[in-house]
Amino acid sequence: MAVTATENTTQSVKQVYFAWTSDSSGDASGSTTYAYDGDLIGFATDPDGTAAPTDNYDVTLTDANGFDLLMGNGADRDTADIEYVAGTSLGAVSGSKLTLTVANAGDTKKGVAVVWIR
């Protein structure tokens, strides 16, 4: 199904909030409107409390070249808990829109992913 990106680009730290709902194959994908520059300083996932994704679902955040800016740290996300990844384990982006892809989440499941960029 779809990913909706809500983008806060007016501060020195940019925040992109991705709300997603998976399709019948358990996948969802969507891109930002704006291009970004900077270091990813944090990433979090928050599964929906009612339509929680399947345990160990996977998230990637790619740039225009297809590189996973999460550096594999979006794999095997928990079905019930908010999980964070610190900036020291994340990549950087240069002049690129971002694409969030969720895989293996189950049929019509929901969640949120947030990335902070400085």
C-alpha positions as CSV (number, residue, x, y, z in Angstrom):
1,M,0.0,0.0,0.0
2,A,1.3,3.4,0.8
3,V,3.6,5.5,2.9
4,T,2.8,9.1,3.7
5,A,5.7,11.3,4.5
6,T,5.2,14.4,6.7
7,E,8.3,16.6,6.4
8,N,9.5,19.3,8.8
9,T,12.2,21.1,6.9
10,T,12.2,24.5,8.7
11,Q,14.5,23.7,11.6
12,S,18.3,22.9,11.6
13,V,17.3,19.3,12.4
14,K,15.0,18.0,9.8
15,Q,12.3,15.4,10.8
16,V,10.6,13.1,8.4
17,Y,7.6,11.2,9.8
18,F,6.6,8.2,7.6
19,A,3.1,6.7,8.4
20,W,2.7,3.4,6.5
21,T,0.1,0.7,5.8
22,S,1.2,-2.5,4.2
23,D,-0.6,-4.1,1.2
24,S,-1.8,-7.8,1.0
25,S,1.8,-8.9,0.3
26,G,3.0,-7.2,3.5
27,D,4.9,-4.4,1.8
28,A,4.7,-0.6,1.7
29,S,6.8,2.1,0.0
30,G,6.8,5.8,-0.5
31,S,9.1,8.8,-1.0
32,T,9.6,12.3,0.4
33,T,8.6,15.4,-1.6
34,Y,11.9,17.2,-0.7
35,A,15.5,16.3,-1.2
36,Y,17.8,16.2,1.9
37,D,21.4,16.8,2.8
38,G,23.1,15.8,6.0
39,D,23.8,13.1,8.5
40,L,21.1,10.9,9.8
41,I,21.2,11.5,13.6
42,G,18.4,9.1,14.6
43,F,15.8,6.7,13.4
44,A,12.8,5.1,15.2
45,T,10.0,2.7,14.4
46,D,6.6,2.6,16.2
47,P,4.3,-0.3,15.3
48,D,0.6,0.4,15.4
49,G,-1.2,-0.7,18.6
50,T,-4.2,-2.2,16.8
51,A,-2.9,-3.4,13.4
52,A,0.7,-4.3,14.5
53,P,3.1,-5.6,11.9
54,T,4.4,-9.1,12.0
55,D,7.4,-9.5,14.3
56,N,10.7,-9.0,12.6
57,Y,9.4,-6.9,9.8
58,D,12.0,-4.9,7.8
59,V,12.5,-1.3,7.0
60,T,14.9,0.3,4.5
61,L,15.5,4.0,3.8
62,T,17.2,4.5,0.5
63,D,18.6,7.5,-1.4
64,A,18.2,8.1,-5.1
65,N,21.1,5.7,-5.8
66,G,19.4,2.9,-3.9
67,F,21.8,2.9,-0.9
68,D,20.2,1.9,2.5
69,L,20.9,4.9,4.7
70,L,19.9,2.8,7.7
71,M,22.9,0.5,6.9
72,G,20.9,-2.6,7.6
73,N,19.7,-1.3,11.0
74,G,16.0,-1.3,9.9
75,A,15.9,-5.1,9.7
76,D,13.9,-7.3,12.2
77,R,11.9,-4.6,13.8
78,D,9.7,-5.6,16.8
79,T,5.9,-6.1,16.6
80,A,5.1,-4.3,19.8
81,D,7.9,-1.9,20.9
82,I,9.2,1.4,19.8
83,E,12.8,0.9,18.6
84,Y,15.5,3.5,18.1
85,V,18.8,3.5,16.2
86,A,21.5,6.1,17.1
87,G,23.1,8.3,14.5
88,T,26.5,6.5,14.9
89,S,24.9,3.5,13.2
90,L,23.3,5.4,10.3
91,G,24.5,6.9,7.0
92,A,24.3,10.4,5.4
93,V,22.3,11.8,2.5
94,S,23.4,14.3,-0.2
95,G,20.8,16.1,-2.3
96,S,18.4,13.2,-2.5
97,K,14.8,12.3,-1.9
98,L,14.3,9.5,0.5
99,T,12.3,6.3,-0.1
100,L,11.0,4.3,2.9
101,T,10.2,0.6,2.1
102,V,8.6,-1.8,4.6
103,A,8.7,-5.5,3.9
104,N,7.3,-8.6,5.6
105,A,4.9,-6.7,7.8
106,G,1.8,-8.8,7.1
107,D,-1.5,-8.0,5.4
108,T,-2.8,-4.4,6.0
109,K,-0.6,-3.7,9.0
110,K,0.4,-0.2,10.1
111,G,3.3,1.7,11.8
112,V,5.3,4.8,11.8
113,A,9.0,5.4,11.1
114,V,10.8,8.7,11.9
115,V,14.2,9.9,10.8
116,W,16.1,13.0,12.0
117,I,18.7,14.6,9.7
118,R,21.2,17.3,10.6
